[in-house]
């Protein structure tokens, strides 16, 4: 044991001298000069302390021993290993004669907080983290560029917002990759249903324990499905702010580290060329990303994140009409978890060619003139990708390692249409959702869709004003075939717009789940599937008609998966004749809100503030951002 009384009160300090000049001493801010002292104090060679500075920001979490074993755990695998990417990038920058700096803002895990009060901080965290990351960028005054290393649901969107906001700097996103599936077992999405399945007698205690142990089969990376984490990686690359074929790489492996190294070189190259983020992140790049999102069948949470990234970059935020146009422009081309029909893990999507392979199939619909962080246009990148050794060898690896044809993972459009793949998103309206809602139509079970491609469901509402109550009803078998589960009061004002994966995943795994619909003003995990409609607006606690439904009310749902249109309507009370839509709307409007509606008593003050600020800034359909000008204007006018 160390002797705590053996210490020093002074030391000689670093040997050598700083590379100061008379001009620096006479004209530089004191902060620039003291910064050099700090650099030497932390051990950097004093003679090199004034080299070109680059900042590497990450969402790293946990504390790893040199052998990789945990000293202190992170919140999730997604940020557990990315310090290795930070190190690889830093060493590369150092080899180029630069002085790399590193900082971190760690991120929570939506899987860990499912069904807990921790979910009340999930979406609000994104804006907070983006602000802190931007402050860290500005707090290194002499940085020449920013590298953002992140992986998961909120940390990666926050990082993209931060990099997007640094418009006058070059910036590159390094996606943190994916974890591997177990050789025999269940993926990280399905494993989150062990409680519901056990309650219904579908698995034993032993099966639950053993399957749960190996679901996160490798220590790093985002979950193995195309949820919000994986979709965010795809979107970063589609925006042009991550290198081609960098999304969805297997964490911890050589190719994953190489992506970090090549991103560092690319950052220095952008600076040398004088290219800035504003040259790359344009409205055309945003439209490209929305189209790629549709072709992947990505998470509906990107309806919140892409507008927020655009807003951070000073660009117009996409509107619902823009999302509809993207979904109508392409059917889904990717067969990955959770969508199916096979449901390949995301590492196979990477091996099949990932984002650039999907973009090859979309060439006639993408703006190929946009610039990317390679320093070249998207069109030039795709020409290079199509003939590259990298493409050929990784696609062959998929055949050799897993016996999988790459064209069954990323399908050419004609094969996708022949397989029944449809557009990704539908935005139903109706007397329950006058401002709109969203459903990932491509993930509705095809066996409950009529021959004309329309999902039709009419059933009694089962009203719940908390996720816990709805989960309890499901586990106690109080939800039946034909029901319409209504989860109201869980939008931004009620719970911070929590994610309701507990419900959607349980429905997917239960034998009768495909015959139950779910309506909510909350949002869904990217791994959610089924007839689940979220983002219903106005939210119940803001006076929306959705909050006036009662138990037993008849609800009619129609989702056209081919025409990409839909409606959700209240059509009458229990046991009463069906009403016209006009009369039904009048009856709904005459009601008081459901008596159980109220903000959750455990809703943190931080989240209440977030809810108010984002509501003043365009709300859910505006990306839940902070529009400073609008907020200041409202405060100023209210004070007059």
C-alpha positions, -999 to 999 in steps of 0.1 A, spaced: 0 0 0 13 34 -9 24 58 18 -1 87 16 23 109 35 51 106 9 45 135 -14 62 165 -31 54 202 -30 73 212 -61 89 196 -92 114 208 -119 87 210 -146 91 200 -182 125 203 -198 131 225 -228 114 257 -239 82 268 -257 85 278 -294 76 314 -286 84 344 -308 85 381 -301 54 385 -323 35 360 -302 44 376 -270 35 411 -282 3 402 -301 -12 368 -290 -40 365 -264 -27 353 -231 -49 322 -235 -29 311 -266 4 315 -247 -9 297 -215 -23 270 -237 13 261 -247 23 259 -211 -6 235 -205 4 214 -235 40 211 -221 26 204 -187 6 175 -199 37 160 -214 37 171 -251 71 179 -265 75 217 -258 92 223 -291 61 208 -309 35 224 -286 24 250 -311 16 226 -340 -17 226 -359 -45 217 -335 -74 193 -342 -101 183 -317 -115 147 -313 -147 146 -295 -164 113 -285 -192 98 -264 -168 73 -248 -180 58 -215 -167 34 -189 -131 26 -180 -112 -2 -197 -80 -18 -184 -52 -22 -210 -63 -58 -216 -99 -46 -224 -114 -59 -191 -137 -35 -173 -125 -14 -144 -158 6 -145 -186 -3 -169 -200 21 -194 -237 26 -199 -237 4 -230 -215 -14 -255 -219 15 -280 -194 37 -262 -174 11 -245 -147 7 -271 -147 40 -291 -118 53 -270 -97 30 -292 -109 48 -323 -101 81 -306 -66 68 -299 -62 56 -335 -73 89 -349 -51 109 -325 -20 88 -333 -26 94 -370 -30 132 -365 2 132 -345 20 113 -373 10 142 -396 27 167 -373 -6 179 -357 -14 183 -320 -46 163 -313 -69 172 -284 -96 148 -271 -127 154 -250 -159 134 -243 -195 138 -234 -208 103 -226 -243 92 -235 -271 71 -219 -286 38 -232 -322 37 -243 -322 0 -239 -311 3 -202 -337 29 -195 -367 12 -212 -396 11 -188 -378 33 -162 -378 69 -152 -344 72 -169 -363 73 -202 -376 108 -193 -341 121 -200 -334 102 -232 -345 126 -259 -339 158 -239 -303 146 -234 -296 151 -272 -301 188 -271 -281 192 -239 -252 171 -252 -251 189 -285 -248 223 -266 -220 210 -245 -202 195 -275 -205 228 -293 -191 246 -263 -162 223 -262 -155 230 -299 -155 267 -292 -134 263 -261 -104 252 -281 -99 285 -300 -71 273 -323 -87 241 -335 -85 236 -373 -111 208 -375 -133 185 -355 -136 147 -355 -167 134 -338 -167 97 -327 -201 84 -316 -223 53 -320 -257 53 -305 -293 66 -303 -288 101 -288 -250 105 -286 -245 102 -324 -273 126 -333 -260 151 -307 -225 147 -322 -239 154 -357 -257 185 -344 -225 197 -329 -204 191 -360 -231 206 -382 -231 237 -360 -194 243 -365 -201 255 -400 -168 273 -406 -146 243 -397 -140 210 -414 -157 182 -395 -160 144 -399 -181 119 -381 -165 85 -372 -193 60 -366 -187 37 -337 -198 6 -355 -219 -24 -344 -217 -53 -320 -218 -88 -333 -247 -112 -329 -241 -144 -309 -234 -175 -330 -264 -191 -314 -289 -169 -296 -310 -138 -299 -302 -103 -310 -302 -73 -287 -337 -63 -298 -355 -96 -293 -338 -102 -260 -355 -71 -246 -388 -91 -247 -378 -119 -222 -400 -105 -195 -431 -105 -217 -424 -139 -232 -417 -155 -198 -450 -140 -185 -469 -157 -213 -451 -190 -208 -431 -188 -241 -397 -193 -225 -383 -207 -193 -363 -189 -166 -332 -208 -177 -337 -199 -214 -341 -162 -205 -310 -162 -184 -288 -180 -209 -300 -161 -239 -298 -128 -221 -262 -135 -211 -249 -137 -247 -272 -113 -266 -245 -85 -267 -220 -110 -281 -190 -86 -286 -180 -58 -262 -184 -28 -284 -207 -12 -310 -243 -4 -314 -270 -30 -314 -272 -56 -342 -304 -42 -357 -312 -12 -379 -325 8 -349 -318 44 -342 -281 39 -335 -275 21 -368 -298 44 -388 -279 74 -374 -246 59 -386 -262 54 -420 -275 90 -421 -241 104 -411 -226 88 -441 -255 97 -464 -251 133 -454 -216 132 -466 -201 140 -432 -187 104 -427 -163 86 -450 -178 61 -476 -184 27 -461 -178 37 -426 -212 31 -410 -220 -3 -394 -184 -17 -392 -178 -44 -366 -165 -27 -335 -130 -35 -323 -118 -51 -355 -91 -38 -379 -114 -23 -404 -131 -3 -376 -98 11 -364 -88 19 -400 -119 40 -404 -108 62 -376 -73 65 -390 -86 73 -425 -110 99 -410 -82 117 -393 -63 119 -426 -94 131 -444 -99 158 -418 -64 172 -423 -70 170 -461 -102 190 -458 -83 217 -439 -56 218 -465 -82 222 -492 -100 249 -473 -133 229 -472 -157 235 -444 -188 218 -430 -210 244 -447 -197 233 -481 -208 197 -474 -239 200 -453 -264 215 -477 -301 211 -483 -293 187 -512 -273 166 -488 -302 165 -464 -325 153 -492 -300 126 -501 -299 114 -465 -337 112 -463 -338 91 -495 -312 67 -481 -331 65 -449 -362 54 -468 -342 28 -488 -328 14 -456 -362 13 -438 -346 32 -410 -358 42 -375 -386 67 -372 -365 86 -346 -346 101 -375 -377 122 -381 -366 140 -350 -328 140 -357 -324 149 -393 -344 181 -389 -323 189 -358 -291 184 -378 -304 206 -406 -314 233 -380 -279 231 -364 -264 237 -398 -286 267 -405 -306 249 -431 -344 247 -435 -358 218 -416 -375 191 -436 -413 191 -435 -437 162 -435 -442 166 -472 -405 161 -478 -405 129 -458 -435 117 -478 -417 125 -511 -386 105 -499 -407 75 -490 -425 76 -523 -393 79 -543 -380 44 -533 -391 12 -518 -370 -4 -490 -339 -21 -504 -323 -35 -472 -333 -67 -455 -320 -62 -420 -333 -66 -384 -360 -57 -374 -377 -54 -407 -371 -88 -424 -382 -109 -441 -349 -126 -432 -337 -99 -408 -300 -99 -413 -278 -84 -385 -262 -50 -394 -227 -64 -398 -240 -82 -429 -253 -49 -442 -218 -36 -439 -203 -66 -457 -229 -63 -484 -216 -28 -492 -235 -6 -467 -244 29 -475 -225 33 -508 -240 1 -522 -275 14 -515 -266 47 -530 -255 29 -562 -291 17 -566 -304 52 -560 -280 71 -583 -307 83 -606 -325 99 -576 -296 113 -556 -279 147 -561 -245 134 -571 -230 169 -572 -229 173 -534 -194 175 -518 -184 150 -491 -156 147 -465 -135 128 -491 -130 162 -507 -148 148 -538 -184 147 -549 -208 119 -541 -208 110 -578 -171 106 -578 -172 85 -546 -197 61 -561 -177 57 -593 -147 47 -572 -168 25 -549 -183 5 -577 -150 -6 -591 -131 -8 -557 -113 -38 -543 -129 -30 -510 -164 -35 -524 -155 -68 -541 -136 -83 -511 -161 -74 -484 -190 -88 -505 -170 -120 -510 -164 -122 -473 -201 -122 -467 -204 -152 -490 -174 -170 -475 -181 -164 -438 -219 -166 -436 -229 -182 -469 -250 -151 -478 -255 -136 -512 -250 -98 -508 -280 -92 -531 -303 -108 -505 -292 -82 -479 -291 -51 -501 -315 -59 -529 -316 -42 -563 -348 -22 -567 -365 -48 -591 -358 -76 -567 -370 -56 -537 -403 -48 -554 -407 -84 -565 -402 -95 -528 -430 -71 -517 -408 -44 -502 -427 -12 -500 -420 24 -490 -409 30 -455 -429 57 -438 -466 66 -438 -479 97 -421 -515 91 -411 -539 119 -403 -575 118 -391 -598 131 -364 -575 116 -337 -543 131 -353 -551 163 -371 -514 173 -371 -503 139 -382 -485 108 -369 -461 83 -383 -458 45 -388 -430 24 -403 -454 8 -428 -427 -15 -442 -426 -34 -409 -463 -42 -406 -467 -80 -406 -476 -88 -442 -500 -115 -432 -524 -89 -418 -522 -67 -449 -550 -71 -475 -543 -82 -511 -545 -45 -522 -516 -36 -499 -538 -19 -473 -537 -26 -436 -572 -23 -422 -580 -26 -385 -611 -16 -365 -613 -23 -328 -620 -11 -293 -596 14 -276 -578 2 -245 -567 35 -228 -536 38 -208 -519 70 -195 -486 54 -185 -464 28 -202 -462 9 -169 -500 4 -169 -500 -8 -204 -472 -33 -198 -489 -46 -167 -521 -51 -187 -502 -70 -213 -484 -93 -188 -517 -99 -170 -533 -109 -204 -558 -81 -204 -550 -72 -240 -567 -93 -266 -568 -99 -303 -584 -69 -321 -577 -43 -294 -563 -9 -302 -539 0 -274 -540 38 -268 -510 51 -248 -517 88 -242 -501 116 -223 -465 103 -229 -454 130 -254 -429 157 -247 -451 173 -220 -459 141 -202 -427 120 -201 -402 138 -224 -416 118 -253 -404 85 -240 -396 55 -262 -421 27 -258 -401 -3 -270 -413 -24 -241 -448 -24 -257 -439 -27 -293 -414 -55 -287 -438 -75 -265 -465 -72 -292 -441 -85 -318 -432 -116 -298 -466 -125 -286 -486 -150 -308 -516 -126 -312 -495 -94 -313 -499 -88 -350 -536 -85 -345 -532 -56 -320 -526 -20 -330 -508 7 -309 -514 44 -310 -493 69 -289 -481 104 -287 -447 90 -276 -420 76 -300 -407 42 -308 -374 25 -307 -359 20 -341 -362 -18 -336 -400 -15 -332 -422 -33 -357 -459 -39 -362 -490 -17 -365 -476 9 -342 -484 46 -348 -465 73 -329 -458 110 -328 -495 116 -327 -501 154 -327 -512 175 -311 -501 155 -280 -527 146 -255 -514 170 -228 -515 199 -253 -552 195 -258 -551 171 -288 -582 150 -295 -561 119 -289 -563 127 -252 -601 126 -253 -606 90 -262 -622 66 -237 -620 29 -231 -641 10 -256 -643 37 -283 -642 23 -318 -610 32 -337 -605 26 -374 -570 24 -389 -562 23 -426 -526 22 -439 -519 20 -476 -484 5 -478 -483 10 -516 -498 45 -519 -482 55 -486 -513 72 -472 -532 65 -440 -559 76 -416 -566 69 -379 -601 79 -368 -625 77 -339 -658 64 -354 -681 59 -324 -686 49 -288 -687 13 -276 -720 -4 -285 -732 25 -306 -737 28 -344 -708 40 -364 -707 78 -369 -697 98 -398 -662 112 -395 -676 147 -391 -700 138 -363 -674 116 -346 -650 146 -346 -677 168 -331 -684 142 -304 -647 139 -296 -643 177 -295 -671 180 -270 -654 158 -245 -631 167 -217 -596 153 -217 -592 118 -202 -592 122 -164 -560 102 -161 -539 126 -181 -512 144 -163 -474 149 -166 -457 120 -149 -450 130 -112 -414 120 -116 -408 141 -147 -376 161 -140 -376 198 -140 -348 196 -167 -372 177 -190 -401 201 -183 -378 229 -194 -368 210 -225 -405 203 -233 -414 240 -231 -385 252 -252 -389 226 -280 -427 233 -281 -419 270 -287 -394 259 -315 -417 238 -337 -423 209 -315 -420 172 -325 -424 178 -362 -397 205 -361 -372 180 -346 -376 190 -309 -349 216 -313 -342 249 -296 -349 278 -320 -332 306 -301 -347 334 -321 -382 321 -317 -378 315 -279 -363 349 -274 -391 365 -294 -418 348 -273 -401 357 -241 -398 393 -252 -434 396 -263 -447 379 -231 -427 405 -210 -443 434 -228 
